[in-house]
Amino acid sequence: NKPEDWLEMVAEQFGTSVTNNGFTVPVSVGRGFFKQYYPLPWLTLTYISFMSYEPMTMVRRSVENSKWIPVMFYVNEHKHEQIIGTSTKTVGVDTLDGIFMPSSNIPTEWTFDPKRKYENITLTFNKDWIERIDAAHETYISRLLQSDKSFYLFETITPAMQQTLCSIKSIVGNNAPLSPLHLHGKAIELLTMFLEKLERRSEVKPFANLNLHDVESVFRIRRLILRNLNNTPSLPELAREANMSSSKLQKCFKQVIGSAIAEYALSEKMEWAKRLLSTRLYSVSEVGYEIGYTNLSHFT
């Protein structure tokens, strides 16, 4: 259940073993390394940077009652596929889902194209630490962990997080005497920014007890919304598509994505409008009509 156990399991899959908290990918398989750092007893930082010669699949198996919670930051420029049950989604540093935090009991797979570099920085914390610093359960993360409900959270990497992630990559490649101290500080900084971002979900209560089917349904609904931004389906239509009640869909969607369905659809519609306007090929009114506004006063 510990991060060290995971590293040993992956090393074995590569046909090698862990030395000094990491291993180098065998040249017969590809290039790169897996390395762990331990800034604090309750916090592990795992840095992965590798390329394989053949297509590769990595599996995160379901584990019951683990105290260790991973927060994965997809820092690779090349996107790759994350498989959740029967659903497949594309993840990478500039995608909507650059950060992934799952509970231990929902399995996940990742597929990697050959001859493409993949990078990931994962912070894994022990949830007992959250209990110690927030025994009153005043924060979102504390209430979520205390609820013992299954969860599957995605967030976007902010520019500030991106800067910290770049600093971590730079520190990892530096053997200066004070590098461990710098890495300690940046790991805490990154975790703090992530937990602060989660606080924006604070009004989500009570928590839905998600299962794999619920998560698949949420991403199917999100794809449907993104394909129909100029004419977003109504909540009852989306609920029928998800085979859920409207209230359950709203709760599951907000818990996984971080915003209500209407809020999410509007945000994505405005991002679409920004992209169209930035091309300088369309007038404001043309963009308004394109994204589905029949009354332009509502758009402008």
N, C-alpha and C positions, 0 to 999 in steps of 0.2 A: 504493500500500500504506500510505501514511502517513495519520494522521488528517486532515491538511490536504487531502489528495487527496479523501477521502470528503466533506468539507464542500463542496468545490468542485463535486463531482458532484451533491450534493443541491441546492445553490443553482441549478445549471443546470436541474434537474428542476422547480424552482419558477419558472423563467424570470427569474432574477436572478443576481447575482454576489457574491462575497465581498469585503467591505471591512472593514479593521481586525479581521481574524480572525472575522468573522461576517456574518450578513445578516438583514434583516427580511423576513418573509413578505409578498409583495405583497398589497395590499388587495383585489385582484380574486380572490385565491385564499382568503384567510383573514386571521388575525391571529397575531402572535407573532414569535419570533426563534430563530436558531441561533447559538451563540457558543462559541468555543474559547479556552481559557487554557492557558498553558504554564508551569506552576510550575517544571519542571526539563526539561533536554534530553530525558530519557527518559520524561517523563510529560506527558500532555495531559488536560485536563478539558474535556469538552464538555457544555454545558447547552442543552437543547432545551425550549422552551415555545411551543406553537402550537395553534391551532384552525383547521380547514379548513371551508369551506362545503359541500364535497361529500365523499362517502366517499373514503378515500385508502388506498393500499397503498404501503409502503416495502419495498424489497428489499435484502438484504445478500447480495451474490454471493460465490460461492466464489473464494478467492484462495489459490494455492499458495505455501508457504514465506514467508509474511509474518512479520516479526519483531515486529509490533505486535499486542498482545493487549488486546481491549476487555473491561472489566468494567462491565456496564450495570445501573444501579439504576433500577427503575421507580418513580418517585415520584408518578405521577399517581393521583388518587383514583378516577377513572373507569377501569374495567378495559377492556382491549382484547385483541384476538386475536393470538397469535403462531403462525405456521404453520411446521411443520417437516415437509417432505415432504408426506405426506397427512394428518398429524395436526395438530389445532388445539388450542391451550391458551389459557386466560385468564390474563393477567398484570396485576399492579398492585402498589401499595405494600403492601397487606395480604394478598396471596396467598402461597401456599407458595413461589412462585418469583419473589420480588421482585428477585432478582439473577441475572444471566445472564452466563456467561463461556464463549464458544465458541472453538474453534480456527478458523483462517481458512478452512479448506477445506470447511466444512459450511454450505450456504446457509440463509437464514432469511427469512421475510416477516412483516410486521406489517400488520394492517388497522386502520383508525381510523374510528369513526363520525363523521358530520359534526356540527359545532357543539358539540363537546366538547373541552375543554382537555386537552392531553396534555403531560406533563413527563417528562423523562428526564435523569439525570446519569450520564455515562459517564467512567470513568477508563481511559485507554489507555496501557499501559506497553510499553516495548521489552524483549523477553525477554533481551537481552544484559545488561541491568542486573541481572536475577536471577542470571545466570551470574557476574557480578562479585562480588556480595555473598555468594553461596553456591556457590562453586566445588566444594565437597565434596558438593553435592547432599544436604544434610541435611534440607531442608524439603520438604513435599509439593509446593508449586508448582514448585520447582526440579527435582524428580524427574519431575514430569509433563511439563514443557517439554523436559527433556533426553531423555525417552523418544521424542520425535518421533511419538507416537501422537495420533490425532485425539481430541478431547474436546469435551464439551458439558455444562457444569456449571451447576447451579442451586442457589441458597441462599435462605434467608429473611432479610429485613431485620430486624435486631435493634433493640430500643428505642434502644440507644446509637448505632447507625448512623443511625437515623431522626433522632435529635437532631443529629448531624453534618450530615446531608443538609439539614435545615432551616436550619442555620447557613450552609451553602454558598449556599442560595437567597437568604438574607438578604444575604450579602456581595455576591453578584452584582448585586443591586439597589441597592448602595450605592457611591457614587463617592468615598468618603473616601480621603485620601492613602495610608493604610496598608491599604486593602482588598486589594491584591495580596499583601501579606505574610500577612494573615489567611487568604486563599484558599489560599495555599501550604501553610500549616499544616494546614488542614482537609482538603485533598486527601490529604496524607500520612497524616493520622489515619484517614481513611476507608479508604484502601488497606491500612493496617496492620491495621485491624479485620477486613477481609475476608480477608487472608492468614492471620491468626490463626484465623479460623473454618475455613478450609480445612485447617488443621493437624489438625483433628479427624478428617480422612479418612486420616491417616497410615498406618493399617494396610492401606489398599487398595494391594496390590501383588501381582503385577505389574499394570500398567495394561492395560485392554482397549483395543484399537485400534478405536474406535467408528466406525461408518458411519451414514448417515442412517436406514437400516432399523433398526439397533440402538436408536437414540434413539427412533424412533417406537414400537418394541416396549416400551421401558421406560415410556413415558407411557401406552400402552394398558394395561399391567399395573398401573400405579399407579391408573388410573381404575377398573379391576376391583376392586382392593383397597378403594378408597374407597366403592364401591357395595356392598361386602359386608363391612363392618367387623364386623358381628355374627356372621359366619360366614366368616372369611377362608379363601379357597381354599388348599390345600396347595401347597408349593413345586413338586412334580411337576405339579400341575394348571396352575399359573401358567407353568411352563416349556413345557408343551404348547401353551398359548395363545400364548406368545411364539415358538413354533417354535425354541426354543433348548434346550441342555442346562441342567440346574439350576445347574451351576457357572458357566456363561457368563452366565446371567440374573442370578445373585447379583452377579457381578463388574460387569456393566454397570449394574445398578440402583444399586449402591453408588457407582459412579463418577459417575453422573449426579445422583442424588438426595442422596447423602451419608450414607446409612445402609443397613444390611442390611434385607432385606424384612421379616423378623419384627420387628425393632426399629422400623421405620417403621410397620407395621400397629399395633403396640402403642401407639406414641406417638399416632397419630391416633385410636385407640379411646379413650385417656385424655382427649384433647382433646374428643371427642364427649361423654364422660361429664361433663366439667367444664361444658360448655355446657348439658347437660340439668339438672344440679344447680343451676346459676346461675339457672334459671327459677323455682326453688322450687315447681315443679308436681309433682315426683316425689320419692319417698323414695329412699334409697341403694339399697335392695334392688330397687326398680323400675328404677332406672337400670342396676344390674348385670345384671338379666335382659334389659333392652332392648338392651344392647350385646353380649350373647351369652354371659354367664357363667352357667352352670348351677350351679356351686359358688360361692356368694357369698363364701366365705372367701378365694378367690383374688382377688376383686375388692376387698374391703375391706382 
